[in-house]
């Protein structure tokens, strides 16, 4: 049975001996503890190496978490027959007070409004075969300070009437230029570092696509990802203006027409229909269309998949528009990859529920960064351990709650037997005897025959 010590030994070249021993104890302590995942609570479930003072020293260290995660992923989770995509999403965590580094007002999708707290941008690798998300990089979002407008300037802006038509001297927008904002700059920094430091890793993984929610569905993201040889898969607004390419004759003067007729989403030609699904149980019919279109907000053509769901009783229709700038992707592939994007949300859920993303009390920049990274690092460790323990116990239903029960049981065994050696198996006659004790209190209890 593999242990955390054996897993983290592969980091010996990246972390100093002291930091590696402390990290091993922190991981054990987090899995063992009950209650909030704070530094003080972790130290209660560790030995002398994991003392509260040592934990404080560890959190003040500069640690390359991205490299650590990639080493572990490549060693224990990478499948050379699999295909991977990069997924990105932001996460907001509410924090009180004014001292925490980067604290500001951010929109929280859970609460549905702007709240005081911290936010960060997270990149993960999503496996198309294993249908899972693996954390690889995270950076805190720091809002730029805006200059407050004076009351006089505000009054002038209110009193100033907008003139009709195009402003004098305005020029056509260049759709080949990226219009940067804070999130785009942060993403470019993360992509640049990932490409610079781990280009061989990404090439080995054959990563070609980047998936994000509707916030990523614009020309700026398409242009940015092109710089890193990535294609975007995202979502457009349900009533986005889409046009067919103009196929008529040239009139002989002026600029040739580019845009044809606007696509009527409520009445799309049946020639674009890829699939129809009749859900009699849920009382709706779903139609999937795929077509190449132009948009006045994008520079290049888009590969668009329109999903229309029609209610049998009311006749009402709802639609979702997914797109990619990869014109070779099938509708099935675009839908599949976009639906897998949601796996990144489970990383956030596990980090908040089990690994301290909602609990940490750190306020300084380096400590906050380490606390955020540690909680998402633990989601990766939990996936490695679950894979190993499911094989060991022959039980595919083992969860993180079960892992915590196993680690507590292992701690009790080692304390009762006063065993300094981590391999508790040496004290038992067989694997079955060990399993009977370890599985006490498991939620998904199933002993191998």
PyMOL commands that set and color helices and strands:
alter all, ss='L'
color gray80, all
select helices_A, chain A and resi 4-11+17-32+39-44+48-50+52-59+65-77+151-159+182-205+214-216+219-226+265-267+270-272+331-340+343-353+365-393+400-416+424-427+431-438
alter helices_A, ss='H'
color red, helices_A
select strands_A, chain A and resi 84-94+104-108+113-127+132-141+209-211+231-236+243-245+259-262+273-279+284-293+302-311+317-324
alter strands_A, ss='S'
color yellow, strands_A
deselect
rebuild
show_as cartoon
